[in-house]
């Protein structure tokens, strides 16, 4: 297959334009309007599909003849850093997290790698397919969604801002964003994964004794009898870490679609009042992200965490506040064949499975698989630490996506019996 007419400069500019519209979770509307207008200008007949007016999906379409397999490209509009993240980032205003720029032959910016670079690539790829005059048999759908990053409602952090998957790909699919196959356009180092981890979030609340004014705190040892919940929680942390290592080893999951190594992390701790540190804290909560495989039982995990508290003699309770399953893909043969052929054509190499960290994270491939739409994640190198992507890589991504679209949507779909 000859190269598609991917305009290198146009692709770079679109990626920069998308990334220089800030869109933290809950603030996706402005970039959504930009994508909507772009799709209108390019003739993809887009529409908004939104649970909430300010948090909508954008769905465009390049119609086929009606007798072939359809494919939906999917990327998320929300980015992973917010200036409000004052207690998780040393520099919440860092430029790399809130914009993008071109330096030499490299694009920089958190949004470039997660996930507006791959989005720009499939938008320009779809434009190139449209311009080529190739008549697709099945429809090619283009989707940009909010709520993928994973801000989740808990405590006083409520909807609509802290809704996650409910407003994004899940709502999109339930309201017409349906195709025979889905390609989730995210960074995979030009490898593929058709399975990714689910997740369970737990709030482990450690109980202390009644508040004590500093001069009256007893000369207690640093043990579970200390009245301060913060001290008790600190004693729990190494026990949790040891359990996490065993959990990961016991539950590593292998299948034809990839390998999940389910990690566990303590992502947040809350206790006391920073404006009133003259008293001990009666409560200290640890918020835990526990990754899941398709056979994980979140209630069994909850029971293990409760047993851990009891075994340490630490009073408290455990609450499961998020549960999102992992799903193996259905029959991805046609999509996978299309990706393999495109990859071979662009890179002159055979396609390989993604490394375990890629299939051990969350991408919206899980939602498509849950909904019965066989899905694969495939895209460029992500550069997690450097937050950058070369121009050559984003152009190669667009070339690959154009070929995948044609490979899949040019195949005749047998009529249902």
Secondary structure, DSSP 8 states (H G I E B T S, - for coil): -------HHHHHHHHHHHHTS--BTT--HHHHHHHHHHHHHTT---EEEEEETTEEEEEEEE---SSB--EEEEEE--BS--TT-TTT-S-TT-GGGT--EEETTEEE-HHIIIIIHHHHHHHHHHHHHHHHT---SS-EEEEEES--S----BTTB-TTTT--GGGTHHHHHHTT---SEEEE----TT-EES---EEEEEEEEEE--S--BGGG-----SSTT-S-HHHHHHHHHHHHHHHHHHHHHHH-EEETTEEE---EEEEEEEES-TT-TTB--SEEEEEEEEEE-TT--HHHHHHHHHHHHHHTT--EEEEEEEEE--------HHHHHHHHHHHHHHHSS---B--HHHHTS--THHHHHHTT-EEEEE-----TTT-EEEHHHHHHHHHHHHHHHHHHHTSB-----
